[in-house]
């Protein structure tokens, strides 16, 4: 087992032995559409590539003539369901939040808008790491 893995396992073991730290008020999960994070429960989940995926779907197979392409794109946009429009809004919110938090990679799990755990694909595991960090800082 390498040093990084030992530290990770040790931090999880410490977290399990600690008394509960105040519950987080807000948990946000940032990921790509191709990634999966377990245990999202009540967390807000943002697929930060959602705008790109929606744009690609709306733009697929457009004709080279600008007027025809515009007409096709307009029809596709008008045909979006309420769920599609809601997904676009959530994706835009997630992208804005990721920029505000200055996230550098995904998956990223943000607790209370104040701390981020990168690269962990399980909210409970990320929460344990966060709680260990908070306990060490005396918060």
Buried (B, 14 or more C-beta within 10 A) or exposed (E): EEEEEEEBEEBBEBBEEEEEBEEBEEBBBBBBEEEEBEBBEEBBBBBBBBBBBBEEEBEEEBEEEEEEBEEBEEEBEEEBEEEBEEBBEBBBBBBEBBEEBEBEEBBBBBBBEEBBBBEBBBBEBBBBBBBBBBBEEEE
